[in-house]
Every structure is written in C-alpha cells, then in structure tokens.
Amino acid sequence: MNAQNRFAVNVSSEIGRLEGVILHTPGQEIENMTPTNAERALYSDVLNLSVASVEYAEMRIILEQVTQVFQVKTLLEQVLQNSKVKASLVEKICKNENADEICGYLLELDSKPLARCLMEGVLMQKDNLSRFLSNERYSLRPLHNFFFTRDMSVVINDWVMISRMANKIRTREAMIMEAIFDYHPMFNVKTLSLLSTELQLEQAHIEGGDVLVARDDLLIIGTGSRTTPQAIDILIEHFKQLKKPQSILVQELPYEPESFIHLDMVFTLLDVDSCMIYEPVIMQPNRYKTVLIQIDNGNVKIRDEQDLLSALAKLGMPLNPINCGGSSDPWIQEREQWHSGANFVAISPGKIMGYRRNINTIEELDRKGYAIIDATEVVDKKVDLTRYGKCVITIDGSELARGGGGCRCMTMPIRRAAL
C-alpha cells in the first residue's frame, strides 16, 4: 500500500470531530455464550444476538454516515495475508492459551476462515482421553467481549497504546489489535505495547475504558479493578522519554459493583465545556482519590487533588457536570449508571450518542440544552445532523446494555479533528 492510502492516526481529545473509528459488529461469538461461560467471559447474562445486532446496527449506520468506519475482522483478514505476521500471531495466541494442538490446523487456514476462528473460537476435538474428559468445549474460546473495541488499544495523540487486559480471557483481543497497528499497511504508527515481554510486570494492567484523552497534554485515567498503578507507572516512564510536558489525572474507582469497571462508566466528556458524571463516585473526594501527575523534561511531580472537576478546572479545562440519572433521586442515578447511563461517545463537540433507555439521563441532557434525536430518524435520513448544535442521538439498548457497556465502550476512535 502506498503512502497515499495510509491512514494518519491521531486523537488529541475525546470530542473532536470523529474522522475514523474501529468497530467490531457482534457475531457468532455472542451466540457461543452459555450461562456458565458468560460469567467467565465477564458478562452477567447471555445476550440475544438477533436483538443485539439490530440495536448495534443503529449505531454502526450512524457512524458510517458521519465518519470512516473500519471493522476489526476486515483489518485482521488483511493482516493475516502476510505469512510472517500470520505465523507469529497464531503461535503467540496458541502459546498464551495452551492450545498448541491446534496451531498447525490454524496455520493451514486462509486469512478469512482464520480470522473467523480467532474471533469466534475453535471447538475442541475430543480425540484423546484428556480432551474427551475435559469440560471445555473450545480449544480457543470465543471472544465474547470484542465488540467493546475501546478496551484493547488507545490512540494517544499520534501513537497507540496496546492494553494489557486485567482478565487473561481478553488477552487475545489485545494481541489482535497489536498485530493490526504494527503490521497493517494502512497504518504507519508507533505502538507502546504493555504486552511486550520487557513490560510484563505481573500487576501492570490497563484497559481503554479507563483512559480518556482530554487534551494533547492531558490524560484522565481511572484506576480500579481493570487498570492498576503499575501500568500507569509504565506510561509515566514513556512520557518522560517524550521530553514534552504531560499531565495525567488519576481517578480512583470503586472495585464493586461491576458497573464501575472503567472510568467511562462514571465519567465521559461531551463538549468543550461539559461532561457526564455519576455524582456518587466523581464528587466524593473523601472516598475516591484524585491524583495529579505532572511530567516535564523527565521530572515527575505527584499530588492529591480535591476532586476530578476542580483538578480539571485548575488545568484550564473547566467543565459543567451533567448528572447521569438526573439530579433528584440516588436510586434512579444508580439504576441508570448500571445500564451505561454515563457512557457517551462524541462524534463532534456537543454531538453525542448514548442509550435511549436511560430516560432520566436523557431528560437531564434536554434540560441542559441538548436536542434529543432518535437514532432511527438519522438511520432513515429524516434528520440532517449538520443542522443541529448540541444534541444526543439515542440508540436502542435494551440488549446491548446487558453486555456491560455503552456507545463509548463499543467505539475505538483512531482519528479526531483538532479542536
């Protein structure tokens, strides 16, 4: 692929106009879930693919109307056409998942069926006693979580961080994204991989749902059940080498319940002057710490801050908070946060997408001046988004929300226009 077909990767904000995004449309890997493996795969329930697909299509079609959309499966198929990359990735995956017995079988497959196997799983051949007696159904388990593309990699300015997932069942997702960014001819981008051997500190885990690119010189990172201080320490060392000032605001998160797994489940940026918050976590400084890390010319300063919003204001980024679930009833706030009520993705400043089911959150946005647009009207081209200022596009999420994530979780921006 020549330089003219290259896609320049750059994300320096959460809200700049979206110019490229990576999605994974949920497929057969969702159908391969059972109540037993759903819990192991980090779900609390089994999803209905036929319903989830209809809901997901609303988001996908809208994104296709406003930006360039890339599918993980297509990118992976194209990368696997390189025989050296194919051999390296398959061997790495089989070693990581103790699946050496299928390595030869996988290497014989063409790129399309191989990509499908790496995402949808490979049934275990019960051809010896150990495997016959095993309760496992798969030699390679299906990647039930892959439609949450946000988690496995993060574009930070003009480079990509490859995540190190907290749960080993998701490591293959990060390996696939690492291969795509390192070897797809469309990309020419530097990666920092926490999967690399020299960085594999046992406790160093970080996932994209915890990483918000607030500005080119400012990250906001949640630390809790999925992202650890040890991983943030690796980022500090990386920024020390870059020789330019960088700030990281670290927000401590509760470890329970599971709806708090990532920062973007309690805090997302909506516009240059506003953010969505789950107030009981974000505005409780005595319970959950906010820490500012400042890196300049190799020097590091760390101090406590009162809370996330006051810290952002001191850094020149004052934001008006909008409450997930509204402002009147803590029970409603808790209920809507559980169903990803704080998890919005911006397609441009002030134009956001989220779940329609979180009625009180949507009404609160309405009170704050956001026009409410039903996704079906955009899909059917009855609405021209360019004619709107601040607006929230509401997609159906009765099934998708049960997977434990919202629109930000399901989108991985690879380029945004500078603000």
The 8 nearest C-alpha neighbors of each residue, nearest first, counted from 0:
[[1, 184, 4, 2, 185, 5, 3, 183],
 [2, 0, 3, 4, 5, 184, 185, 6],
 [1, 3, 5, 4, 0, 185, 6, 184],
 [2, 4, 1, 5, 0, 6, 185, 7],
 [5, 3, 2, 1, 0, 185, 6, 184],
 [4, 6, 185, 2, 3, 186, 7, 1],
 [5, 7, 185, 186, 8, 4, 187, 3],
 [8, 6, 5, 9, 186, 414, 187, 188],
 [7, 9, 414, 413, 157, 6, 10, 188],
 [8, 10, 157, 414, 156, 413, 415, 7],
 [11, 9, 156, 414, 415, 155, 12, 154],
 [10, 12, 215, 156, 214, 212, 155, 9],
 [13, 11, 213, 214, 212, 14, 10, 15],
 [14, 12, 212, 213, 15, 268, 211, 345],
 [13, 15, 348, 345, 347, 12, 270, 16],
 [16, 14, 347, 416, 415, 418, 348, 12],
 [17, 15, 347, 416, 415, 346, 18, 14],
 [16, 18, 415, 346, 19, 347, 66, 15],
 [19, 17, 66, 415, 414, 67, 16, 416],
 [20, 18, 67, 414, 413, 66, 17, 412],
 [19, 21, 412, 68, 413, 411, 69, 67],
 [22, 20, 69, 411, 70, 68, 410, 412],
 [23, 21, 70, 410, 148, 69, 71, 24],
 [22, 24, 146, 70, 71, 25, 145, 148],
 [23, 25, 146, 22, 26, 55, 70, 52],
 [26, 24, 146, 23, 29, 52, 27, 28],
 [27, 25, 28, 29, 24, 48, 30, 119],
 [26, 28, 30, 29, 119, 31, 25, 48],
 [27, 29, 119, 31, 141, 143, 26, 30],
 [28, 30, 27, 31, 143, 32, 26, 48],
 [31, 29, 27, 32, 28, 48, 26, 47],
 [32, 30, 28, 29, 27, 33, 141, 119],
 [33, 31, 30, 37, 29, 36, 45, 34],
 [32, 34, 35, 36, 37, 45, 31, 30],
 [35, 33, 37, 36, 45, 44, 38, 32],
 [36, 34, 33, 37, 38, 39, 32, 40],
 [35, 37, 39, 33, 38, 34, 40, 32],
 [38, 36, 40, 42, 34, 39, 35, 33],
 [39, 37, 42, 41, 40, 36, 43, 35],
 [38, 40, 36, 41, 37, 35, 42, 168],
 [39, 41, 37, 38, 42, 36, 143, 168],
 [42, 40, 38, 39, 37, 43, 144, 36],
 [43, 41, 37, 38, 44, 40, 402, 403],
 [42, 44, 38, 37, 41, 45, 402, 401],
 [45, 43, 42, 37, 46, 34, 401, 402],
 [44, 46, 37, 34, 32, 33, 47, 43],
 [47, 45, 48, 44, 398, 29, 402, 401],
 [46, 48, 50, 49, 51, 45, 398, 30],
 [49, 47, 51, 50, 52, 46, 29, 30],
 [50, 48, 52, 51, 47, 53, 46, 54],
 [49, 51, 53, 52, 48, 47, 398, 54],
 [50, 52, 48, 54, 398, 399, 53, 49],
 [53, 51, 55, 49, 50, 54, 48, 56],
 [54, 52, 56, 50, 55, 51, 49, 57],
 [55, 53, 51, 395, 52, 56, 57, 396],
 [54, 56, 52, 57, 58, 53, 51, 59],
 [55, 57, 59, 53, 58, 54, 60, 52],
 [58, 56, 55, 60, 54, 59, 61, 374],
 [57, 59, 61, 55, 56, 60, 62, 394],
 [58, 60, 56, 62, 61, 57, 63, 55],
 [61, 59, 63, 62, 57, 58, 56, 378],
 [62, 60, 64, 58, 63, 59, 378, 57],
 [61, 63, 59, 65, 64, 60, 66, 58],
 [62, 64, 60, 61, 66, 65, 68, 59],
 [65, 63, 61, 62, 66, 60, 67, 378],
 [64, 66, 62, 63, 61, 67, 17, 346],
 [67, 65, 18, 63, 62, 19, 17, 64],
 [66, 68, 19, 18, 63, 20, 69, 65],
 [69, 67, 20, 63, 19, 21, 66, 70],
 [68, 70, 21, 22, 20, 71, 67, 74],
 [69, 71, 22, 23, 73, 72, 21, 74],
 [72, 70, 74, 23, 73, 75, 22, 21],
 [71, 73, 75, 70, 74, 76, 114, 23],
 [74, 72, 76, 75, 70, 71, 77, 69],
 [73, 75, 71, 77, 72, 76, 78, 70],
 [74, 76, 78, 72, 77, 73, 71, 79],
 [77, 75, 110, 73, 79, 111, 74, 78],
 [76, 78, 74, 75, 79, 80, 73, 183],
 [77, 79, 75, 183, 80, 76, 81, 74],
 [80, 78, 85, 81, 76, 110, 77, 75],
 [79, 81, 78, 77, 110, 82, 76, 85],
 [80, 82, 79, 84, 83, 78, 85, 77],
 [83, 81, 85, 84, 80, 86, 79, 87],
 [84, 82, 86, 85, 81, 87, 79, 88],
 [83, 85, 87, 81, 82, 86, 88, 79],
 [84, 86, 79, 82, 88, 83, 87, 89],
 [87, 85, 83, 89, 84, 88, 90, 82],
 [86, 88, 84, 90, 85, 89, 91, 83],
 [89, 87, 91, 85, 90, 86, 84, 92],
 [90, 88, 92, 86, 91, 87, 85, 93],
 [91, 89, 93, 87, 92, 88, 86, 94],
 [90, 92, 88, 94, 89, 93, 87, 95],
 [93, 91, 95, 89, 94, 90, 88, 96],
 [92, 94, 98, 90, 96, 99, 95, 91],
 [95, 93, 97, 91, 92, 96, 90, 99],
 [94, 96, 92, 93, 97, 91, 98, 171],
 [95, 97, 93, 98, 94, 92, 139, 99],
 [98, 96, 94, 93, 95, 99, 138, 100],
 [97, 99, 93, 96, 100, 138, 101, 94],
 [98, 100, 102, 93, 101, 97, 94, 90],
 [99, 101, 98, 102, 103, 104, 93, 97],
 [102, 100, 104, 99, 103, 98, 105, 138],
 [101, 103, 99, 105, 104, 100, 93, 106],
 [104, 102, 106, 105, 101, 107, 100, 99],
 [103, 105, 101, 107, 102, 106, 108, 100],
 [106, 104, 102, 107, 108, 103, 101, 113],
 [105, 107, 103, 108, 104, 102, 86, 89],
 [106, 108, 105, 104, 103, 109, 113, 102],
 [109, 107, 105, 113, 106, 112, 110, 104],
 [110, 108, 111, 112, 113, 107, 80, 106],
 [109, 111, 113, 76, 79, 80, 112, 114],
 [112, 110, 114, 113, 76, 109, 115, 108],
 [113, 111, 115, 114, 110, 109, 116, 108],
 [112, 114, 116, 110, 115, 111, 108, 109],
 [115, 113, 117, 111, 116, 112, 76, 110],
 [114, 116, 112, 118, 113, 117, 119, 111],
 [117, 115, 120, 113, 119, 118, 114, 121],
 [116, 118, 114, 115, 120, 119, 113, 139],
 [117, 119, 115, 116, 142, 120, 141, 114],
 [118, 120, 141, 28, 116, 115, 117, 27],
 [121, 119, 141, 140, 139, 116, 118, 117],
 [120, 122, 139, 137, 138, 116, 123, 140],
 [123, 121, 137, 138, 136, 124, 120, 139],
 [122, 124, 137, 138, 136, 125, 121, 130],
 [125, 123, 126, 122, 130, 138, 131, 127],
 [126, 124, 131, 130, 127, 123, 128, 129],
 [127, 125, 124, 131, 130, 128, 129, 123],
 [126, 128, 130, 129, 125, 131, 124, 132],
 [129, 127, 131, 130, 132, 126, 125, 133],
 [130, 128, 132, 131, 127, 133, 125, 126],
 [129, 131, 133, 125, 132, 128, 127, 126],
 [130, 132, 125, 128, 129, 133, 127, 126],
 [133, 131, 129, 130, 128, 134, 125, 127],
 [134, 132, 130, 135, 131, 129, 136, 128],
 [133, 135, 136, 132, 130, 131, 137, 129],
 [134, 136, 133, 137, 123, 138, 130, 132],
 [135, 137, 123, 122, 134, 138, 133, 140],
 [138, 136, 122, 123, 139, 140, 121, 135],
 [137, 139, 123, 121, 122, 98, 140, 136],
 [140, 138, 120, 121, 137, 141, 98, 122],
 [139, 141, 120, 137, 138, 142, 121, 119],
 [142, 140, 120, 119, 28, 143, 118, 139],
 [143, 141, 118, 144, 145, 28, 119, 140],
 [142, 144, 28, 29, 141, 145, 40, 32],
 [145, 143, 142, 146, 147, 40, 169, 41],
 [146, 144, 147, 142, 143, 148, 23, 172],
 [145, 147, 23, 148, 25, 144, 409, 24],
 [148, 146, 409, 408, 145, 149, 144, 150],
 [149, 147, 146, 409, 411, 150, 410, 145],
 [150, 148, 411, 408, 207, 410, 147, 409],
 [149, 151, 207, 206, 208, 148, 152, 147],
 [152, 150, 173, 162, 207, 149, 161, 206],
 [153, 151, 161, 162, 160, 150, 207, 149],
 [152, 154, 160, 159, 207, 155, 161, 151],
 [153, 155, 159, 158, 10, 413, 156, 160],
 [156, 154, 158, 10, 159, 157, 153, 11],
 [155, 157, 10, 11, 9, 158, 215, 154],
 [158, 156, 9, 8, 155, 10, 154, 159],
 [159, 157, 189, 155, 190, 154, 156, 188],
 [160, 158, 154, 190, 153, 155, 191, 189],
 [159, 161, 191, 153, 152, 190, 192, 162],
 [162, 160, 152, 192, 191, 193, 177, 151],
 [163, 161, 151, 152, 206, 205, 193, 164],
 [162, 164, 204, 193, 205, 194, 165, 206],
 [163, 165, 166, 204, 170, 206, 162, 205],
 [164, 166, 225, 204, 167, 163, 205, 226],
 [167, 165, 168, 164, 169, 170, 225, 41],
 [166, 168, 170, 169, 165, 164, 171, 96],
 [167, 169, 166, 170, 40, 171, 142, 39],
 [170, 168, 167, 172, 171, 166, 164, 173],
 [169, 171, 167, 173, 172, 168, 164, 174],
 [172, 170, 174, 173, 169, 175, 92, 168],
 [171, 173, 175, 170, 174, 169, 151, 176],
 [172, 174, 151, 176, 170, 175, 171, 177],
 [175, 173, 171, 177, 172, 176, 178, 170],
 [174, 176, 178, 172, 173, 177, 171, 179],
 [177, 175, 179, 173, 178, 174, 180, 172],
 [176, 178, 174, 180, 175, 179, 181, 173],
 [179, 177, 181, 175, 176, 180, 182, 174],
 [180, 178, 176, 183, 177, 182, 181, 78],
 [181, 179, 177, 178, 182, 183, 186, 176],
 [180, 182, 178, 179, 177, 183, 190, 188],
 [181, 183, 179, 178, 180, 184, 78, 84],
 [182, 184, 179, 78, 185, 186, 180, 181],
 [185, 183, 186, 0, 182, 187, 5, 78],
 [184, 186, 5, 183, 6, 4, 187, 0],
 [187, 185, 184, 183, 6, 188, 5, 180],
 [186, 188, 185, 189, 184, 5, 7, 181],
 [187, 189, 186, 158, 190, 180, 8, 157],
 [188, 190, 158, 159, 191, 187, 181, 157],
 [191, 189, 159, 160, 158, 192, 188, 161],
 [190, 192, 160, 161, 159, 193, 189, 158],
 [193, 191, 161, 194, 195, 160, 190, 162],
 [192, 194, 195, 163, 198, 162, 161, 199],
 [193, 195, 192, 163, 199, 196, 198, 162],
 [196, 194, 193, 198, 192, 197, 199, 191],
 [197, 195, 199, 198, 194, 193, 200, 192],
 [196, 198, 195, 199, 200, 194, 193, 192],
 [199, 197, 196, 195, 193, 200, 194, 233],
 [200, 198, 196, 197, 201, 194, 195, 193],
 [199, 201, 203, 202, 198, 229, 197, 230],
 [200, 202, 203, 199, 204, 229, 198, 230],
 [201, 203, 200, 204, 229, 227, 230, 199],
 [204, 202, 230, 229, 200, 201, 227, 205],
 [205, 203, 163, 226, 165, 230, 227, 164],
 [204, 206, 226, 163, 162, 230, 164, 225],
 [207, 205, 150, 162, 208, 209, 164, 226],
 [208, 206, 150, 210, 209, 149, 153, 152],
 [207, 209, 261, 150, 206, 210, 263, 149],
 [208, 210, 262, 221, 261, 207, 220, 206],
 [211, 209, 220, 207, 208, 219, 212, 221],
 [212, 210, 219, 218, 213, 220, 209, 13],
 [213, 211, 218, 12, 214, 13, 11, 219],
 [212, 214, 12, 217, 218, 211, 13, 219],
 [215, 213, 217, 12, 216, 11, 212, 218],
 [214, 216, 11, 217, 156, 12, 213, 212],
 [217, 215, 245, 214, 246, 244, 218, 213],
 [218, 216, 246, 214, 213, 247, 215, 245],
 [219, 217, 247, 212, 213, 211, 248, 220],
 [218, 220, 248, 211, 247, 249, 210, 212],
 [221, 219, 210, 249, 209, 250, 248, 211],
 [222, 220, 250, 209, 262, 249, 251, 252],
 [221, 223, 226, 251, 227, 252, 250, 220],
 [222, 224, 252, 226, 225, 254, 251, 253],
 [223, 225, 254, 260, 226, 222, 227, 165],
 [226, 224, 165, 223, 205, 206, 260, 204],
 [227, 225, 205, 222, 204, 223, 224, 206],
 [226, 228, 229, 204, 222, 230, 203, 223],
 [229, 227, 231, 230, 232, 222, 226, 203],
 [230, 228, 203, 232, 227, 231, 202, 233],
 [231, 229, 203, 233, 232, 228, 204, 227],
 [230, 232, 234, 228, 233, 229, 235, 227],
 [231, 233, 235, 229, 230, 234, 228, 236],
 [234, 232, 230, 236, 231, 235, 237, 229],
 [235, 233, 237, 231, 232, 236, 238, 230],
 [236, 234, 232, 238, 237, 233, 239, 231],
 [237, 235, 239, 233, 234, 238, 232, 240],
 [236, 238, 234, 235, 240, 239, 233, 241],
 [237, 239, 241, 235, 240, 236, 234, 245],
 [240, 238, 297, 236, 237, 241, 242, 235],
 [239, 241, 238, 237, 242, 236, 297, 296],
 [242, 240, 238, 239, 243, 237, 296, 297],
 [243, 241, 296, 240, 239, 297, 295, 244],
 [242, 244, 241, 295, 296, 245, 238, 239],
 [245, 243, 295, 294, 216, 296, 242, 246],
 [246, 244, 216, 294, 217, 293, 243, 295],
 [245, 247, 293, 217, 292, 216, 294, 218],
 [248, 246, 218, 292, 217, 219, 291, 249],
 [247, 249, 291, 219, 290, 220, 218, 292],
 [248, 250, 220, 290, 289, 221, 219, 247],
 [251, 249, 289, 221, 222, 220, 288, 252],
 [250, 252, 222, 287, 288, 221, 223, 289],
 [253, 251, 223, 222, 287, 250, 221, 254],
 [254, 252, 255, 223, 259, 251, 287, 256],
 [253, 255, 224, 223, 252, 256, 259, 260],
 [256, 254, 257, 253, 259, 258, 260, 224],
 [255, 257, 258, 259, 254, 253, 260, 337],
 [256, 258, 259, 255, 260, 254, 403, 337],
 [257, 259, 337, 256, 260, 403, 264, 336],
 [260, 258, 257, 261, 264, 256, 253, 255],
 [259, 261, 257, 258, 224, 225, 262, 223],
 [262, 260, 209, 208, 263, 264, 259, 221],
 [261, 263, 209, 221, 264, 265, 266, 208],
 [264, 262, 266, 265, 261, 267, 208, 342],
 [263, 265, 342, 262, 341, 261, 259, 339],
 [264, 266, 277, 263, 276, 341, 262, 259],
 [267, 265, 276, 263, 275, 262, 264, 341],
 [268, 266, 275, 263, 274, 343, 342, 269],
 [269, 267, 274, 270, 13, 275, 273, 14],
 [270, 268, 274, 349, 273, 345, 267, 14],
 [269, 271, 349, 348, 273, 272, 268, 14],
 [272, 270, 273, 348, 269, 14, 318, 349],
 [271, 273, 318, 270, 319, 317, 274, 316],
 [274, 272, 319, 318, 270, 269, 320, 271],
 [275, 273, 268, 269, 320, 267, 321, 319],
 [274, 276, 321, 267, 266, 341, 320, 322],
 [277, 275, 266, 322, 265, 278, 323, 321],
 [276, 278, 265, 323, 279, 280, 322, 281],
 [277, 279, 281, 282, 280, 276, 322, 323],
 [280, 278, 277, 282, 281, 283, 329, 332],
 [281, 279, 278, 283, 282, 277, 287, 265],
 [280, 282, 278, 283, 279, 277, 276, 307],
 [281, 283, 278, 280, 279, 284, 306, 307],
 [282, 284, 286, 280, 285, 281, 279, 287],
 [285, 283, 287, 306, 286, 288, 305, 282],
 [284, 286, 283, 287, 288, 305, 282, 306],
 [287, 285, 284, 283, 288, 280, 251, 253],
 [288, 286, 251, 284, 285, 283, 252, 289],
 [289, 287, 251, 284, 250, 290, 286, 285],
 [288, 290, 250, 304, 306, 249, 307, 303],
 [291, 289, 303, 249, 304, 302, 248, 288],
 [292, 290, 248, 302, 301, 247, 303, 249],
 [291, 293, 301, 247, 246, 300, 248, 290],
 [294, 292, 246, 300, 299, 245, 301, 291],
 [295, 293, 299, 245, 298, 244, 246, 297],
 [294, 296, 244, 298, 297, 243, 245, 293],
 [297, 295, 242, 298, 243, 239, 244, 294],
 [296, 298, 239, 295, 294, 242, 299, 240],
 [297, 299, 295, 294, 296, 300, 239, 293],
 [300, 298, 294, 293, 297, 295, 301, 292],
 [301, 299, 293, 292, 294, 302, 298, 291],
 [302, 300, 292, 291, 293, 299, 290, 303],
 [303, 301, 291, 290, 304, 292, 300, 289],
 [304, 302, 290, 289, 291, 305, 301, 288],
 [303, 305, 289, 290, 306, 310, 291, 302],
 [304, 306, 284, 289, 309, 303, 310, 307],
 [307, 305, 284, 289, 304, 309, 308, 310],
 [306, 308, 310, 309, 289, 311, 281, 250],
 [307, 309, 311, 310, 306, 312, 318, 317],
 [308, 310, 312, 311, 306, 307, 313, 305],
 [311, 309, 307, 313, 308, 312, 304, 306],
 [312, 310, 314, 316, 308, 313, 309, 317],
 [311, 313, 317, 316, 309, 315, 314, 310],
 [314, 312, 310, 315, 311, 309, 316, 317],
 [315, 313, 311, 312, 316, 310, 317, 309],
 [316, 314, 312, 313, 317, 311, 310, 318],
 [315, 317, 312, 311, 314, 318, 313, 272],
 [318, 316, 312, 311, 315, 272, 319, 308],
 [317, 319, 272, 273, 320, 274, 316, 308],
 [318, 320, 273, 272, 274, 321, 317, 308],
 [321, 319, 274, 275, 273, 318, 276, 322],
 [322, 320, 275, 274, 276, 323, 319, 364],
 [321, 323, 325, 276, 326, 275, 277, 324],
 [322, 324, 360, 277, 341, 325, 340, 276],
 [325, 323, 332, 360, 359, 335, 331, 322],
 [326, 324, 322, 360, 359, 363, 323, 327],
 [325, 327, 322, 328, 324, 332, 329, 323],
 [326, 328, 325, 329, 331, 324, 332, 330],
 [327, 329, 331, 330, 326, 332, 325, 324],
 [330, 328, 332, 331, 333, 327, 326, 324],
 [331, 329, 333, 332, 328, 334, 324, 335],
 [332, 330, 334, 333, 328, 329, 324, 335],
 [333, 331, 324, 329, 335, 330, 334, 323],
 [334, 332, 330, 336, 331, 335, 329, 337],
 [333, 335, 331, 337, 332, 336, 330, 338],
 [334, 336, 340, 338, 337, 332, 324, 357],
 [337, 335, 340, 339, 333, 338, 334, 341],
 [338, 336, 335, 334, 258, 339, 333, 340],
 [337, 339, 335, 336, 400, 340, 334, 403],
 [340, 338, 342, 336, 405, 341, 337, 404],
 [339, 341, 336, 335, 338, 342, 357, 323],
 [342, 340, 323, 339, 265, 264, 275, 336],
 [341, 343, 339, 264, 405, 340, 263, 407],
 [344, 342, 353, 407, 352, 406, 341, 267],
 [343, 345, 407, 351, 352, 406, 346, 342],
 [346, 344, 351, 14, 347, 350, 269, 352],
 [345, 347, 17, 16, 350, 351, 344, 14],
 [346, 348, 16, 15, 350, 345, 14, 17],
 [349, 347, 270, 14, 350, 15, 345, 271],
 [348, 350, 270, 389, 269, 351, 347, 390],
 [351, 349, 390, 347, 389, 348, 345, 346],
 [350, 352, 345, 391, 344, 346, 349, 392],
 [353, 351, 392, 391, 344, 343, 393, 406],
 [354, 352, 343, 393, 406, 394, 392, 355],
 [353, 355, 394, 393, 396, 356, 395, 357],
 [354, 356, 393, 394, 357, 395, 358, 353],
 [355, 357, 354, 358, 396, 397, 395, 338],
 [358, 356, 355, 360, 335, 359, 340, 354],
 [357, 359, 361, 360, 356, 362, 355, 324],
 [360, 358, 324, 362, 325, 361, 357, 363],
 [359, 361, 324, 323, 363, 325, 362, 358],
 [362, 360, 364, 358, 363, 359, 365, 357],
 [363, 361, 365, 359, 364, 360, 358, 366],
 [362, 364, 366, 360, 365, 361, 325, 359],
 [365, 363, 367, 361, 362, 366, 369, 360],
 [366, 364, 369, 362, 368, 363, 367, 370],
 [365, 367, 363, 364, 368, 362, 369, 361],
 [368, 366, 364, 365, 369, 363, 321, 362],
 [367, 369, 365, 366, 370, 364, 389, 390],
 [370, 368, 390, 365, 389, 364, 367, 391],
 [369, 371, 390, 365, 391, 389, 372, 368],
 [370, 372, 391, 390, 369, 392, 365, 373],
 [373, 371, 392, 391, 393, 374, 370, 390],
 [372, 374, 393, 375, 376, 392, 371, 394],
 [375, 373, 377, 394, 376, 393, 392, 378],
 [374, 376, 378, 377, 373, 379, 57, 394],
 [377, 375, 381, 379, 374, 378, 373, 382],
 [376, 378, 380, 374, 382, 375, 379, 381],
 [377, 379, 375, 380, 376, 61, 374, 60],
 [378, 380, 376, 377, 381, 375, 382, 374],
 [381, 379, 377, 382, 378, 376, 383, 375],
 [380, 382, 376, 379, 377, 383, 378, 375],
 [383, 381, 377, 380, 376, 384, 379, 372],
 [382, 384, 385, 386, 381, 380, 377, 387],
 [383, 385, 386, 387, 382, 377, 388, 350],
 [384, 386, 383, 387, 388, 382, 65, 350],
 [387, 385, 384, 383, 388, 382, 389, 390],
 [388, 386, 384, 385, 389, 390, 383, 370],
 [387, 389, 390, 386, 349, 350, 385, 370],
 [390, 388, 349, 369, 350, 370, 387, 368],
 [389, 391, 370, 369, 350, 371, 388, 349],
 [390, 392, 351, 371, 352, 350, 372, 393],
 [393, 391, 352, 372, 374, 373, 351, 371],
 [392, 394, 355, 373, 353, 354, 374, 352],
 [395, 393, 354, 374, 355, 353, 396, 57],
 [394, 396, 54, 355, 354, 397, 393, 356],
 [397, 395, 399, 354, 400, 398, 394, 54],
 [396, 398, 400, 399, 395, 356, 401, 54],
 [399, 397, 51, 396, 400, 401, 50, 46],
 [400, 398, 396, 401, 51, 402, 397, 54],
 [401, 399, 402, 396, 398, 338, 403, 404],
 [400, 402, 403, 399, 398, 44, 46, 338],
 [403, 401, 400, 399, 404, 42, 46, 44],
 [404, 402, 401, 400, 258, 42, 338, 339],
 [405, 403, 408, 339, 400, 402, 406, 409],
 [404, 406, 339, 408, 342, 407, 400, 409],
 [405, 407, 409, 408, 343, 353, 344, 342],
 [406, 408, 344, 343, 410, 409, 405, 342],
 [407, 409, 147, 149, 405, 406, 404, 410],
 [408, 410, 147, 406, 148, 407, 146, 149],
 [411, 409, 407, 149, 408, 22, 148, 412],
 [410, 412, 149, 21, 20, 148, 413, 22],
 [413, 411, 20, 414, 19, 410, 21, 17],
 [414, 412, 19, 20, 8, 154, 9, 10],
 [415, 413, 9, 19, 10, 18, 8, 412],
 [414, 416, 17, 15, 10, 18, 16, 417],
 [415, 417, 16, 15, 418, 17, 18, 414],
 [418, 416, 15, 415, 11, 12, 16, 10],
 [417, 15, 416, 12, 16, 14, 348, 11]]
